């Protein structure tokens, strides 16, 4: 599984989760720093679970 951050609309940031076949929106934040924190937490959980 992979996570990524991209600009969402004009002012927001989106965090996406992908397994290679499917992709889903996890959350939308106002600040890039918040999106990075969500991404870091998801990446850590993915490493722990071994996905």
N, CA, C and O atoms as CSV, one atom per row, in Angstrom:
chain,resi,resn,atom,element,x,y,z
A,1,UNK,N,N,0.844,-1.185,0.000
A,1,UNK,CA,C,0.000,0.000,0.000
A,1,UNK,C,C,0.884,1.242,0.000
A,1,UNK,O,O,1.975,1.259,0.570
A,2,UNK,N,N,0.384,2.259,-0.647
A,2,UNK,CA,C,1.117,3.514,-0.743
A,2,UNK,C,C,0.202,4.670,-0.375
A,2,UNK,O,O,-1.001,4.639,-0.631
A,3,UNK,N,N,0.788,5.674,0.218
A,3,UNK,CA,C,0.057,6.897,0.517
A,3,UNK,C,C,0.687,8.035,-0.265
A,3,UNK,O,O,1.877,8.019,-0.580
A,4,UNK,N,N,-0.136,9.015,-0.568
A,4,UNK,CA,C,0.387,10.207,-1.242
A,4,UNK,C,C,-0.439,11.418,-0.856
A,4,UNK,O,O,-1.584,11.310,-0.418
A,5,UNK,N,N,0.180,12.573,-1.032
A,5,UNK,CA,C,-0.469,13.852,-0.733
A,5,UNK,C,C,-0.505,14.654,-2.021
A,5,UNK,O,O,0.466,14.674,-2.779
A,6,UNK,N,N,-1.620,15.310,-2.264
A,6,UNK,CA,C,-1.692,16.212,-3.408
A,6,UNK,C,C,-2.617,17.378,-3.089
A,6,UNK,O,O,-3.459,17.305,-2.195
A,7,UNK,N,N,-2.440,18.440,-3.836
A,7,UNK,CA,C,-3.282,19.631,-3.685
A,7,UNK,C,C,-4.727,19.263,-4.018
A,7,UNK,O,O,-4.977,18.528,-4.973
A,8,UNK,N,N,-5.664,19.767,-3.243
A,8,UNK,CA,C,-7.079,19.458,-3.407
A,8,UNK,C,C,-7.836,20.778,-3.432
A,8,UNK,O,O,-7.878,21.494,-2.431
A,9,UNK,N,N,-8.426,21.096,-4.563
A,9,UNK,CA,C,-9.041,22.407,-4.779
A,9,UNK,C,C,-7.975,23.488,-4.675
A,9,UNK,O,O,-6.815,23.229,-4.996
A,10,UNK,N,N,-8.323,24.659,-4.247
A,10,UNK,CA,C,-7.350,25.757,-4.200
A,10,UNK,C,C,-6.581,25.826,-2.898
A,10,UNK,O,O,-5.410,26.205,-2.883
A,11,UNK,N,N,-7.237,25.461,-1.797
A,11,UNK,CA,C,-6.643,25.730,-0.486
A,11,UNK,C,C,-6.369,24.499,0.349
A,11,UNK,O,O,-5.787,24.625,1.427
A,12,UNK,N,N,-6.754,23.330,-0.088
A,12,UNK,CA,C,-6.687,22.145,0.759
A,12,UNK,C,C,-5.689,21.118,0.244
A,12,UNK,O,O,-5.190,21.207,-0.878
A,13,UNK,N,N,-5.417,20.136,1.106
A,13,UNK,CA,C,-4.516,19.035,0.785
A,13,UNK,C,C,-5.246,17.720,1.019
A,13,UNK,O,O,-5.951,17.564,2.016
A,14,UNK,N,N,-5.074,16.773,0.100
A,14,UNK,CA,C,-5.729,15.474,0.196
A,14,UNK,C,C,-4.689,14.389,0.459
A,14,UNK,O,O,-3.582,14.428,-0.080
A,15,UNK,N,N,-5.061,13.425,1.293
A,15,UNK,CA,C,-4.227,12.238,1.539
A,15,UNK,C,C,-4.943,11.060,0.891
A,15,UNK,O,O,-6.109,10.796,1.181
A,16,UNK,N,N,-4.239,10.356,0.013
A,16,UNK,CA,C,-4.787,9.231,-0.733
A,16,UNK,C,C,-4.079,7.952,-0.325
A,16,UNK,O,O,-2.883,7.966,-0.036
A,17,UNK,N,N,-4.812,6.847,-0.301
A,17,UNK,CA,C,-4.272,5.517,0.008
A,17,UNK,C,C,-4.543,4.620,-1.185
A,17,UNK,O,O,-5.671,4.551,-1.673
A,18,UNK,N,N,-3.503,3.928,-1.659
A,18,UNK,CA,C,-3.629,3.098,-2.848
A,18,UNK,C,C,-3.005,1.729,-2.598
A,18,UNK,O,O,-1.972,1.613,-1.939
A,19,UNK,N,N,-3.654,0.686,-3.139
A,19,UNK,CA,C,-3.092,-0.656,-3.027
A,19,UNK,C,C,-2.623,-1.180,-4.386
A,19,UNK,O,O,-2.371,-2.377,-4.526
A,20,UNK,N,N,-2.504,-0.322,-5.369
A,20,UNK,CA,C,-2.091,-0.724,-6.696
A,20,UNK,C,C,-3.254,-0.874,-7.654
A,20,UNK,O,O,-3.135,-0.548,-8.835
A,21,UNK,N,N,-4.364,-1.357,-7.163
A,21,UNK,CA,C,-5.557,-1.510,-7.996
A,21,UNK,C,C,-6.599,-0.445,-7.673
A,21,UNK,O,O,-7.163,0.186,-8.567
A,22,UNK,N,N,-6.839,-0.260,-6.389
A,22,UNK,CA,C,-7.849,0.707,-5.944
A,22,UNK,C,C,-7.163,1.864,-5.236
A,22,UNK,O,O,-6.068,1.737,-4.690
A,23,UNK,N,N,-7.851,2.992,-5.270
A,23,UNK,CA,C,-7.343,4.169,-4.585
A,23,UNK,C,C,-8.500,4.845,-3.875
A,23,UNK,O,O,-9.609,4.907,-4.404
A,24,UNK,N,N,-8.242,5.354,-2.671
A,24,UNK,CA,C,-9.295,6.016,-1.922
A,24,UNK,C,C,-8.796,7.249,-1.208
A,24,UNK,O,O,-7.646,7.321,-0.775
A,25,UNK,N,N,-9.677,8.208,-1.096
A,25,UNK,CA,C,-9.389,9.439,-0.372
A,25,UNK,C,C,-9.530,9.165,1.116
A,25,UNK,O,O,-10.576,8.702,1.570
A,26,UNK,N,N,-8.480,9.450,1.873
A,26,UNK,CA,C,-8.489,9.217,3.320
A,26,UNK,C,C,-8.996,10.454,4.043
A,26,UNK,O,O,-9.890,10.361,4.883
A,27,UNK,N,N,-8.434,11.606,3.724
A,27,UNK,CA,C,-8.882,12.835,4.378
A,27,UNK,C,C,-8.460,14.050,3.566
A,27,UNK,O,O,-7.614,13.964,2.676
A,28,UNK,N,N,-9.068,15.180,3.895
A,28,UNK,CA,C,-8.716,16.472,3.312
A,28,UNK,C,C,-8.397,17.399,4.477
A,28,UNK,O,O,-9.164,17.504,5.434
A,29,UNK,N,N,-7.246,18.073,4.377
A,29,UNK,CA,C,-6.831,18.994,5.436
A,29,UNK,C,C,-6.650,20.390,4.859
A,29,UNK,O,O,-6.528,20.569,3.647
A,30,UNK,N,N,-6.636,21.360,5.740
A,30,UNK,CA,C,-6.408,22.737,5.321
A,30,UNK,C,C,-4.916,22.992,5.165
A,30,UNK,O,O,-4.491,23.701,4.253
A,31,UNK,N,N,-4.122,22.409,6.062
A,31,UNK,CA,C,-2.689,22.657,6.059
A,31,UNK,C,C,-1.913,21.446,5.566
A,31,UNK,O,O,-2.265,20.302,5.857
A,32,UNK,N,N,-0.855,21.715,4.818
A,32,UNK,CA,C,-0.005,20.633,4.313
A,32,UNK,C,C,0.643,19.879,5.474
A,32,UNK,O,O,0.829,18.664,5.401
A,33,UNK,N,N,0.982,20.587,6.528
A,33,UNK,CA,C,1.592,19.957,7.697
A,33,UNK,C,C,0.660,18.898,8.291
A,33,UNK,O,O,1.120,17.835,8.709
A,34,UNK,N,N,-0.624,19.174,8.331
A,34,UNK,CA,C,-1.596,18.194,8.826
A,34,UNK,C,C,-1.680,16.992,7.916
A,34,UNK,O,O,-1.774,15.861,8.393
A,35,UNK,N,N,-1.649,17.215,6.604
A,35,UNK,CA,C,-1.679,16.114,5.644
A,35,UNK,C,C,-0.431,15.244,5.785
A,35,UNK,O,O,-0.518,14.018,5.709
A,36,UNK,N,N,0.717,15.865,5.987
A,36,UNK,CA,C,1.956,15.102,6.176
A,36,UNK,C,C,1.899,14.247,7.438
A,36,UNK,O,O,2.396,13.121,7.450
A,37,UNK,N,N,1.302,14.773,8.485
A,37,UNK,CA,C,1.176,14.011,9.727
A,37,UNK,C,C,0.265,12.799,9.539
A,37,UNK,O,O,0.584,11.709,10.014
A,38,UNK,N,N,-0.854,12.976,8.859
A,38,UNK,CA,C,-1.751,11.850,8.572
A,38,UNK,C,C,-1.016,10.808,7.730
A,38,UNK,O,O,-1.117,9.610,7.994
A,39,UNK,N,N,-0.275,11.265,6.717
A,39,UNK,CA,C,0.485,10.354,5.857
A,39,UNK,C,C,1.518,9.583,6.670
A,39,UNK,O,O,1.668,8.375,6.489
A,40,UNK,N,N,2.228,10.261,7.557
A,40,UNK,CA,C,3.247,9.595,8.383
A,40,UNK,C,C,2.620,8.527,9.279
A,40,UNK,O,O,3.183,7.444,9.435
A,41,UNK,N,N,1.479,8.817,9.857
A,41,UNK,CA,C,0.791,7.842,10.715
A,41,UNK,C,C,0.342,6.644,9.896
A,41,UNK,O,O,0.520,5.503,10.324
A,42,UNK,N,N,-0.241,6.884,8.721
A,42,UNK,CA,C,-0.662,5.774,7.860
A,42,UNK,C,C,0.537,4.929,7.422
A,42,UNK,O,O,0.463,3.700,7.426
A,43,UNK,N,N,1.637,5.580,7.045
A,43,UNK,CA,C,2.838,4.844,6.641
A,43,UNK,C,C,3.368,3.972,7.783
A,43,UNK,O,O,3.798,2.842,7.554
A,44,UNK,N,N,3.337,4.495,9.008
A,44,UNK,CA,C,3.782,3.716,10.164
A,44,UNK,C,C,2.869,2.513,10.399
A,44,UNK,O,O,3.351,1.415,10.675
A,45,UNK,N,N,1.580,2.709,10.293
A,45,UNK,CA,C,0.637,1.594,10.466
A,45,UNK,C,C,0.821,0.532,9.381
A,45,UNK,O,O,0.732,-0.664,9.659
A,46,UNK,N,N,1.074,0.963,8.162
A,46,UNK,CA,C,1.301,0.028,7.067
A,46,UNK,C,C,2.572,-0.792,7.332
A,46,UNK,O,O,2.592,-1.998,7.086
A,47,UNK,N,N,3.630,-0.141,7.831
A,47,UNK,CA,C,4.877,-0.869,8.163
A,47,UNK,C,C,4.646,-1.876,9.284
A,47,UNK,O,O,5.136,-3.003,9.218
A,48,UNK,N,N,3.898,-1.473,10.315
A,48,UNK,CA,C,3.641,-2.363,11.453
A,48,UNK,C,C,2.833,-3.572,11.022
A,48,UNK,O,O,3.130,-4.699,11.419
A,49,UNK,N,N,1.815,-3.340,10.213
A,49,UNK,CA,C,0.950,-4.431,9.757
A,49,UNK,C,C,1.591,-5.263,8.654
A,49,UNK,O,O,1.144,-6.377,8.381
A,50,UNK,N,N,2.631,-4.738,8.020
A,50,UNK,CA,C,3.309,-5.453,6.970
A,50,UNK,C,C,2.520,-5.542,5.678
A,50,UNK,O,O,2.591,-6.551,4.976
A,51,UNK,N,N,1.777,-4.508,5.361
A,51,UNK,CA,C,0.962,-4.491,4.145
A,51,UNK,C,C,1.739,-3.996,2.953
A,51,UNK,O,O,1.197,-3.920,1.851
